[in-house]
Every structure is written in structure tokens, then in C-alpha cells.
Amino acid sequence: RDTSVTGVQTCALPICLVMYSTNEQFLLTTDSDVLSPTSAKVNSLSTYECDPNLEAVSIGTNQTFVSKTPLYTRVFELGEITADQPPVLTDITNIVPELIPETADSMISSSVLSIVSLGQIGTNRVYQYRFLMKNRSERALSSWYQWDLLGQLQCQFFDGGTYYAVTRNNDGDNNTTDDFYVQAFDMSQASESGFLTLPTGERTDVCLDLFTINPHRTYNSTTDQTRIFLPYDTVPGREFVVLLLGGFIGDTATNTTESLGSVLTPTIEGAQGARRVDINGDYRGRDLIIGYRYDMQVDLPKFYRFSAEQGQISNDDVSSLVVHRIKVKTGLCGPIDYRISITGLEDWTNTVEVTRPNQYELNNVNMQASSTHVVPIYQRNENLAISIIGNTPFPVSLLGVDWEGKLNQRFYRRG
């Protein structure tokens, strides 16, 4: 067997190291306060298969490592590492066994944010695992999700509460130099210094890739058009948008007669290194943001009546359930699309605006700090698939989902 060491991680003991090989893990410890060649001991800790090309990473008191199959990547968590007994192994990809491809070759973690991020260099997709510890042995949240980056991943790392990704972009022109971007993602729940401000005082940033606040622009009085100059080149397959906000740069009184809240999608023109867009009107000195739009999508699981007893959750998948409607509780949020897929019928989309006309303050951002969206369904749960989609520059914050419907147990008696 191959016992060559491929990675080294510290553990919770006073002086110890966990060493990973392709088929076995070892624990380097010492019984004294000084680690020396005479006091060091190396003992076999466990015999799990580990990928030699991806080093194990620490997520606080536990550690994660990767084991690959011919098609997919599995991520394991090693906990309760001591010299007295074997560690506890948990497969944290067991709920999504076919999510991460076998080609993943980059893995990082943040103990502060409780996040593990995996990706493949040269592709634009990363897979992240995030959890929230309730106590030492129980997690209140454990979830996987995937992101599509703007460009091909070159490097990724965490710094404090921010995730950074270095990406490479080719705008599609022949014989041109690729662009390299350092993209920063704030992983905190909300931004207290965001550019968008609600009448109630909440602040948040826009949801755009490569967004730039108040870029350089000029005005042509003959054509009554404002030309906005882009600080980067085009990105193939992504939609460029201009978000026009109310008020003027540095003006505290935002309620002006010229305030707008439009989202424009102009066509990018110009040669490489001198990209630009033209929009109608005079927007010199006005607050505006440019960037590339992206979609956020959450696919809801199938609805069942469930019961929770002694920490165990059981679903009633035998009774007949007809879902009448769902109620989605949201936090700081913009418009949301609810795509309803019913077996045998065409998909239909229900768009829920944040506030209706005549129900929000003029010239302010059309968002609410909290809301409840009621979406009509009236369909059997077995024939139903629901997706929540956010495709605007405004954030989407989901707090919870409840369903209402008719449950018929058919007078069965089950043992």
C-alpha cells in the first residue's frame, strides 16, 4: 500500500499533526511538552482513501479531505481527532453525491465562515459547502450550492469574511489578450455600507458581477445621449445592465423630479480596451451602477407532511396531498420569479413584485425589508416542481417556505 504523506494538518491536541496519505491517515504526537526526534510518535489514525492531489483543509475543530470516484468527487469530514480512539468520519456530500465532478482540483476553506469551496481550474463553476453549528455535535444548517463565476477560475482564497476568486476572461475576439479579474464576494448576511438604501434605513449592495459605481461618462447634446465608458471588456454569454438610481452624486436630497429607478440593457460597442454603451438622456452627475447580470435559482424539494419527534424527521409520502398555495417569507428583497413546473403542462412563471404602485415612496429603491409572497399552485405534490429565481440587480433573501393544501390519509392504518 502507498503510505506516502500527501498533506499535513494540525489537530485539537496540544502538540499533534494529522498526516494524510492516499490510503491511510497518521497522527504525529508527543507525550512531553517539547516535540523532538526522541519524543515524537507516529501512529495510524484511520484507513480512508484520500486524493493525493488535493490537500486536506481545516474547518475549525474538524478537517475535510477528498476521495474521488471515476465520475464524482466525495468530500469527507474527520472529527473528534484524539490519540485514544479512532476519529469520526462523515460524508458531507451524501446528500448531493453527483454534484461535484471528478475533475475538481482546487479546495479551500474558511473556519470563520464555516465554508468549504471546491472548483476546477480553467472552468467557471465552484461548489461550496456551508454549515452552522448549533452545539459541539449538532448542526442547525448544512447545505451545498454552486456558483457560476464570471470567467475561468485561476485561484480562490478567503480573507476574513470575503471570498476572492481570480478569473480569466476571453471576450471572443481573435488575437486579443485575455482579461484577469479579482472578484470579491462578501459572505456576510448583509452589507451595512451598501449603495442601495431603503426608506427604513436598511442598506445593501446590488447583485451584479463586476459592478462599478458611477463610471466615467460624457453627454452629447445633439443626440441627447449619455456615453458610458466601461472599465473592462465584454463577457460572452452574459447580459450587461445599467442601473439608474435616484438623486445626484453626493446629493443627500434624493427625491428629485429627475430621479429614476430603471434597469437598462444597452448594447456594448467599441473596440477592445475602449468598450462603451450609449443610453438616452443626460445622466451627468447622476448615481448609476453598471455590471453583468446573473441569475439566482433555488429548486424547492418535493412537499410532504412531516413530523418531528425526538430530533427525528419523518415524511408522510403515502397520503394524498394537493398543494393549494405556498407562502414564501423573504427578507431584504427585490422582485422574484416563481417558476411552476407541472407534469403534462407547460411551465408558467408567477412574478411577484416587491411593492405595488401607489404603495411605496416615490424615487426610492423598490425593495422591502420583509415580505410574504403567496403563490397559487393547486396541484398534487407528486406532479409539482417549483423554482425560485432572482434575475434582477436587486438581492433575494429567503427566510422560509410554508405550504397549504388538502391532505387525505385515505383512512389507512399503518403500523
C-alpha positions as a printed NumPy array, in Angstrom:
array([[  0.   ,   0.   ,   0.   ],
       [  1.063,   3.592,  -0.592],
       [  1.754,   5.42 ,   2.68 ],
       [  3.485,   8.488,   1.266],
       [  2.367,  11.642,   3.068],
       [  0.33 ,  13.977,   0.863],
       [ -0.903,  16.563,   3.358],
       [ -0.39 ,  17.735,   6.944],
       [ -2.98 ,  19.362,   9.205],
       [ -2.939,  20.418,  12.837],
       [ -5.478,  18.969,  15.28 ],
       [ -7.015,  19.909,  18.613],
       [ -4.383,  18.196,  20.787],
       [ -1.604,  20.312,  22.403],
       [  1.147,  19.007,  20.093],
       [ -0.025,  16.874,  17.177],
       [ -0.201,  16.701,  13.417],
       [ -2.586,  14.742,  11.207],
       [ -0.788,  13.41 ,   8.134],
       [ -2.745,  12.189,   5.097],
       [ -1.624,   9.598,   2.585],
       [ -3.531,   8.037,  -0.293],
       [ -4.888,   5.147,   1.796],
       [ -4.17 ,   5.932,   5.443],
       [ -4.051,   8.773,   7.97 ],
       [ -1.446,   9.111,  10.722],
       [ -1.244,  11.081,  13.951],
       [  2.073,  12.619,  14.973],
       [  2.062,  13.271,  18.743],
       [  4.35 ,  13.57 ,  21.729],
       [  3.852,  12.839,  25.413],
       [  6.124,  15.665,  26.511],
       [  5.845,  19.419,  26.202],
       [  8.681,  19.536,  23.685],
       [  8.473,  17.928,  20.26 ],
       [ 11.815,  16.285,  19.469],
       [ 13.054,  13.276,  17.462],
       [ 13.159,  11.2  ,  20.647],
       [  9.672,  12.131,  21.925],
       [  7.738,  12.124,  18.63 ],
       [  5.389,   9.233,  17.892],
       [  3.589,   8.406,  14.644],
       [  0.521,   6.17 ,  14.978],
       [ -2.02 ,   5.017,  12.454],
       [ -5.216,   7.045,  12.879],
       [ -7.561,   5.68 ,  10.181],
       [ -7.503,   3.958,   6.802],
       [ -9.628,   6.091,   4.493],
       [ -8.85 ,   6.706,   0.841],
       [ -7.66 ,  10.268,   0.157],
       [ -6.951,  12.025,  -3.133],
       [ -3.206,  12.849,  -3.275],
       [ -3.668,  15.964,  -5.434],
       [ -5.936,  17.887,  -3.04 ],
       [ -4.623,  18.722,   0.416],
       [ -6.903,  18.365,   3.414],
       [ -8.218,  21.616,   4.904],
       [ -9.306,  22.617,   8.398],
       [-12.81 ,  23.822,   9.275],
       [-12.306,  24.67 ,  12.928],
       [-12.019,  21.593,  15.141],
       [-12.618,  19.198,  12.227],
       [-10.85 ,  18.564,   8.932],
       [-12.08 ,  17.74 ,   5.442],
       [-10.427,  15.749,   2.672],
       [-11.428,  14.478,  -0.761],
       [-11.879,  10.984,  -2.158],
       [-12.727,  10.587,  -5.842],
       [-14.715,   8.051,  -7.844],
       [-14.447,   7.665, -11.656],
       [-17.25 ,  10.234, -12.113],
       [-17.665,  12.328,  -8.954],
       [-15.83 ,  13.878,  -6.015],
       [-16.746,  12.979,  -2.45 ],
       [-15.853,  15.208,   0.496],
       [-15.362,  13.676,   3.937],
       [-15.102,  15.328,   7.33 ],
       [-12.836,  13.946,  10.044],
       [-13.853,  14.887,  13.596],
       [-13.097,  14.092,  17.228],
       [ -9.423,  13.503,  16.489],
       [ -7.677,  12.106,  19.555],
       [ -4.834,   9.719,  20.27 ],
       [ -7.044,   7.429,  22.368],
       [ -9.761,   6.393,  19.902],
       [-10.49 ,   6.39 ,  16.152],
       [-11.889,   9.619,  14.655],
       [-15.465,  10.078,  13.462],
       [-15.874,  10.151,   9.665],
       [-18.806,  11.901,   7.967],
       [-19.549,  12.011,   4.241],
       [-20.799,  15.595,   3.821],
       [-21.59 ,  15.001,   0.123],
       [-24.004,  12.13 ,   0.805],
       [-26.99 ,  14.426,   0.171],
       [-25.537,  15.542,  -3.201],
       [-23.451,  12.539,  -4.343],
       [-23.453,  13.601,  -8.009],
       [-22.943,  17.355,  -7.602],
       [-19.15 ,  17.759,  -7.739],
       [-17.391,  16.309, -10.815],
       [-14.289,  14.152, -10.563],
       [-12.192,  16.877, -12.214],
       [-12.219,  19.205,  -9.162],
       [ -8.635,  20.202,  -8.374],
       [ -8.913,  23.186,  -6.01 ],
       [-10.233,  23.131,  -2.416],
       [-10.052,  25.863,   0.238],
       [-11.879,  26.528,   3.494],
       [-12.698,  29.265,   5.988],
       [-13.076,  28.302,   9.643],
       [-14.538,  31.718,  10.459],
       [-17.286,  31.449,   7.831],
       [-17.684,  27.638,   8.117],
       [-17.347,  27.224,   4.346],
       [-15.562,  24.741,   2.097],
       [-15.136,  25.73 ,  -1.566],
       [-14.187,  23.389,  -4.421],
       [-13.64 ,  24.051,  -8.105],
       [-11.69 ,  23.127, -11.197],
       [ -9.022,  25.459, -12.542],
       [ -9.989,  26.608, -16.031],
       [-13.773,  26.302, -15.519],
       [-16.271,  28.876, -14.291],
       [-18.153,  26.842, -11.661],
       [-17.378,  26.449,  -7.946],
       [-19.157,  24.277,  -5.377],
       [-19.442,  25.463,  -1.791],
       [-20.498,  23.756,   1.428],
       [-21.711,  25.926,   4.302],
       [-22.822,  24.91 ,   7.77 ],
       [-23.896,  26.44 ,  11.079],
       [-23.015,  24.706,  14.332],
       [-25.79 ,  24.538,  16.954],
       [-23.557,  22.866,  19.504],
       [-20.473,  20.671,  19.502],
       [-22.248,  17.661,  17.991],
       [-25.239,  19.139,  16.13 ],
       [-25.55 ,  21.421,  13.118],
       [-28.519,  23.707,  12.592],
       [-27.707,  24.133,   8.887],
       [-25.789,  22.056,   6.351],
       [-26.103,  22.91 ,   2.656],
       [-24.387,  22.734,  -0.74 ],
       [-24.746,  25.244,  -3.573],
       [-22.931,  26.125,  -6.78 ],
       [-21.809,  29.431,  -8.305],
       [-21.023,  30.336, -11.909],
       [-18.127,  32.786, -11.876],
       [-17.501,  35.485, -14.443],
       [-14.635,  33.847, -16.291],
       [-12.46 ,  30.787, -15.796],
       [-11.23 ,  30.087, -12.279],
       [ -7.471,  30.55 , -11.777],
       [ -7.216,  30.797,  -7.99 ],
       [ -9.512,  31.104,  -4.976],
       [ -8.954,  32.091,  -1.344],
       [-10.649,  33.537,   1.741],
       [ -9.652,  36.692,   3.592],
       [-11.724,  37.452,   6.683],
       [-15.384,  37.455,   5.693],
       [-14.702,  37.785,   1.96 ],
       [-14.284,  35.121,  -0.717],
       [-11.924,  36.012,  -3.568],
       [-11.719,  34.358,  -6.985],
       [ -9.133,  35.175,  -9.646],
       [-10.73 ,  34.54 , -13.035],
       [ -9.655,  34.721, -16.664],
       [-11.952,  36.061, -19.386],
       [-11.697,  35.896, -23.171],
       [-14.139,  38.285, -24.847],
       [-14.23 ,  36.177, -28.007],
       [-12.15 ,  38.449, -30.274],
       [ -9.327,  36.852, -32.221],
       [ -5.706,  37.719, -31.423],
       [ -6.605,  39.595, -28.252],
       [ -5.22 ,  39.476, -24.741],
       [ -7.361,  37.838, -22.068],
       [ -8.535,  39.813, -19.053],
       [ -7.862,  38.698, -15.485],
       [-10.257,  39.759, -12.718],
       [-10.027,  39.543,  -8.932],
       [-13.644,  39.167,  -7.857],
       [-14.614,  39.719,  -4.217],
       [-17.76 ,  38.243,  -2.654],
       [-18.911,  39.454,   0.754],
       [-20.104,  36.306,   2.546],
       [-21.812,  38.156,   5.403],
       [-25.595,  38.226,   5.622],
       [-25.948,  41.883,   4.645],
       [-23.769,  44.848,   3.757],
       [-24.037,  47.742,   6.192],
       [-22.22 ,  50.013,   3.749],
       [-24.171,  49.06 ,   0.626],
       [-25.018,  51.529,  -2.093],
       [-28.789,  50.904,  -2.088],
       [-30.676,  52.47 ,   0.814],
       [-34.302,  51.771,   1.714],
       [-36.607,  54.41 ,   3.272],
       [-36.478,  52.368,   6.503],
       [-32.673,  52.696,   6.633],
       [-31.54 ,  49.222,   5.511],
       [-28.607,  49.169,   3.13 ],
       [-27.434,  46.579,   0.63 ],
       [-25.302,  46.211,  -2.477],
       [-26.528,  45.386,  -5.956],
       [-26.355,  41.803,  -7.24 ],
       [-24.178,  42.246, -10.338],
       [-20.875,  40.781, -11.422],
       [-18.042,  43.306, -11.939],
       [-20.332,  46.119, -10.799],
       [-18.887,  49.617, -10.939],
       [-20.422,  52.639,  -9.219],
       [-20.58 ,  55.92 , -11.161],
       [-18.245,  55.119, -14.096],
       [-16.831,  57.788, -16.403],
       [-19.379,  59.185, -18.898],
       [-19.902,  62.002, -21.387],
       [-23.015,  63.692, -22.811],
       [-23.84 ,  64.531, -26.449],
       [-26.39 ,  67.355, -26.542],
       [-27.041,  66.839, -30.271],
       [-28.277,  63.265, -29.891],
       [-29.349,  63.678, -26.243],
       [-27.389,  60.572, -25.276],
       [-25.011,  59.755, -22.448],
       [-21.997,  57.613, -23.335],
       [-20.736,  55.378, -20.522],
       [-17.187,  54.023, -20.767],
       [-16.609,  50.5  , -19.456],
       [-13.514,  49.778, -17.325],
       [-13.34 ,  46.231, -18.776],
       [-14.056,  44.288, -21.96 ],
       [-17.14 ,  42.289, -22.874],
       [-18.011,  38.933, -21.322],
       [-19.539,  36.399, -23.755],
       [-22.891,  34.944, -22.792],
       [-23.661,  37.481, -20.058],
       [-26.075,  40.41 , -20.12 ],
       [-24.711,  43.887, -19.394],
       [-27.044,  46.217, -17.48 ],
       [-27.101,  49.837, -16.33 ],
       [-28.97 ,  50.571, -13.091],
       [-30.192,  54.178, -12.889],
       [-30.723,  55.341,  -9.317],
       [-32.479,  58.371,  -7.921],
       [-30.603,  61.521,  -6.97 ],
       [-27.305,  63.095,  -7.89 ],
       [-23.797,  62.109,  -6.799],
       [-23.243,  63.389,  -3.264],
       [-26.713,  64.891,  -3.016],
       [-28.491,  63.989,   0.235],
       [-31.906,  65.015,  -1.123],
       [-32.704,  62.101,  -3.427],
       [-36.366,  62.968,  -4.039],
       [-35.952,  64.98 ,  -7.221],
       [-38.173,  65.256, -10.247],
       [-35.472,  63.642, -12.404],
       [-34.998,  60.568, -10.209],
       [-35.388,  57.156, -11.835],
       [-35.038,  53.514, -10.906],
       [-34.707,  51.9  , -14.312],
       [-32.69 ,  48.832, -15.319],
       [-31.387,  49.242, -18.884],
       [-29.719,  46.648, -21.134],
       [-27.834,  48.671, -23.788],
       [-25.604,  47.133, -26.474],
       [-21.842,  47.282, -25.88 ],
       [-19.908,  48.937, -28.706],
       [-16.314,  49.893, -29.41 ],
       [-13.002,  48.057, -29.79 ],
       [-11.135,  46.125, -27.145],
       [ -9.884,  48.407, -24.399],
       [-12.424,  51.099, -25.319],
       [-15.817,  49.479, -24.723],
       [-18.787,  51.809, -24.28 ],
       [-22.585,  51.956, -24.182],
       [-24.992,  54.764, -25.095],
       [-28.229,  55.492, -23.231],
       [-30.845,  58.146, -23.956],
       [-30.921,  61.203, -21.707],
       [-28.495,  63.332, -19.727],
       [-27.019,  61.375, -16.808],
       [-24.017,  63.533, -15.997],
       [-23.554,  63.598, -12.233],
       [-26.327,  61.068, -11.665],
       [-25.909,  57.984,  -9.492],
       [-25.737,  54.857, -11.638],
       [-24.209,  51.384, -11.468],
       [-23.034,  49.154, -14.312],
       [-22.293,  45.426, -14.298],
       [-23.223,  41.993, -15.611],
       [-26.472,  40.357, -14.539],
       [-26.631,  36.826, -13.197],
       [-29.48 ,  34.542, -12.14 ],
       [-30.021,  33.059,  -8.694],
       [-32.111,  29.875,  -8.668],
       [-33.343,  27.706,  -5.816],
       [-35.127,  24.438,  -6.668],
       [-37.516,  23.512,  -3.867],
       [-37.767,  19.857,  -2.769],
       [-40.985,  17.89 ,  -3.041],
       [-43.549,  18.826,  -0.386],
       [-44.709,  16.243,   2.174],
       [-46.443,  16.38 ,   5.504],
       [-43.758,  15.71 ,   8.088],
       [-43.48 ,  15.183,  11.818],
       [-40.513,  15.793,  14.107],
       [-40.154,  13.685,  17.219],
       [-37.061,  13.407,  19.401],
       [-34.934,  15.08 ,  16.785],
       [-36.017,  12.685,  14.022],
       [-37.986,  13.921,  10.996],
       [-40.294,  11.554,   9.105],
       [-42.191,  12.348,   5.881],
       [-45.657,  11.036,   5.051],
       [-45.128,  10.019,   1.426],
       [-48.19 ,   7.726,   1.285],
       [-51.08 ,  10.117,   1.951],
       [-52.629,  12.151,  -0.854],
       [-51.555,  15.806,  -0.75 ],
       [-52.881,  18.56 ,  -3.015],
       [-50.876,  21.774,  -2.546],
       [-53.126,  24.832,  -2.838],
       [-50.515,  27.555,  -2.381],
       [-47.088,  28.307,  -0.967],
       [-46.142,  31.233,   1.247],
       [-42.548,  32.405,   0.93 ],
       [-41.146,  34.629,   3.673],
       [-38.448,  36.98 ,   2.423],
       [-36.06 ,  39.47 ,   3.956],
       [-34.434,  42.381,   2.128],
       [-35.556,  41.507,  -1.357],
       [-36.308,  42.656,  -4.906],
       [-38.68 ,  41.139,  -7.495],
       [-38.789,  37.322,  -7.633],
       [-39.963,  34.856, -10.29 ],
       [-41.642,  31.619,  -9.22 ],
       [-41.45 ,  29.02 , -11.999],
       [-44.065,  26.286, -11.61 ],
       [-43.498,  23.007, -13.48 ],
       [-46.462,  20.585, -13.556],
       [-46.229,  17.178, -15.206],
       [-48.03 ,  17.226, -18.552],
       [-48.44 ,  21.018, -18.669],
       [-46.289,  23.89 , -19.87 ],
       [-44.222,  25.727, -17.282],
       [-45.623,  29.025, -16.082],
       [-43.982,  31.84 , -14.14 ],
       [-45.517,  33.98 , -11.425],
       [-43.581,  37.224, -10.929],
       [-44.009,  38.814,  -7.502],
       [-43.095,  42.485,  -7.385],
       [-41.9  ,  43.835,  -4.08 ],
       [-44.414,  46.641,  -3.759],
       [-47.371,  47.607,  -5.888],
       [-47.865,  51.043,  -7.477],
       [-49.003,  53.763,  -5.059],
       [-47.699,  51.696,  -2.132],
       [-44.078,  52.799,  -1.93 ],
       [-42.325,  56.132,  -1.535],
       [-41.605,  57.909,  -4.796],
       [-37.996,  57.938,  -6.09 ],
       [-36.791,  55.299,  -3.655],
       [-35.457,  51.819,  -4.278],
       [-38.344,  49.389,  -4.827],
       [-37.432,  46.912,  -2.067],
       [-38.851,  45.906,   1.291],
       [-37.106,  44.798,   4.47 ],
       [-39.519,  41.846,   4.813],
       [-42.492,  40.421,   2.939],
       [-44.591,  37.273,   2.392],
       [-45.25 ,  36.084,  -1.159],
       [-48.351,  33.976,  -1.794],
       [-48.061,  31.816,  -4.925],
       [-51.143,  29.846,  -6.11 ],
       [-50.487,  26.207,  -7.038],
       [-53.431,  23.776,  -6.674],
       [-51.659,  20.636,  -7.817],
       [-50.746,  17.247,  -6.395],
       [-47.326,  17.301,  -4.759],
       [-46.052,  14.341,  -6.8  ],
       [-46.586,  16.237, -10.081],
       [-45.063,  19.511,  -8.924],
       [-41.642,  21.202,  -9.202],
       [-41.047,  24.798,  -8.058],
       [-38.038,  27.039,  -8.718],
       [-37.41 ,  30.436,  -7.114],
       [-35.485,  32.718,  -9.477],
       [-33.925,  36.121,  -8.901],
       [-32.837,  37.697, -12.215],
       [-32.654,  41.41 , -11.376],
       [-29.817,  43.547,  -9.951],
       [-31.623,  43.552,  -6.589],
       [-30.923,  40.969,  -3.852],
       [-33.101,  37.979,  -2.93 ],
       [-33.237,  36.93 ,   0.715],
       [-35.273,  33.788,   1.502],
       [-36.208,  33.133,   5.127],
       [-38.682,  30.264,   4.9  ],
       [-41.34 ,  28.457,   2.845],
       [-44.723,  27.147,   4.058],
       [-47.319,  25.246,   2.053],
       [-51.085,  24.984,   2.436],
       [-53.197,  22.238,   0.934],
       [-55.572,  19.333,   1.379],
       [-54.217,  16.167,   2.992],
       [-56.176,  12.925,   2.651],
       [-54.903,   9.892,   4.56 ],
       [-57.47 ,   7.656,   2.831],
       [-58.485,   6.066,   6.117],
       [-55.383,   3.867,   6.057],
       [-53.938,   2.37 ,   9.214],
       [-50.207,   1.974,   9.164],
       [-48.004,   0.141,  11.609]])
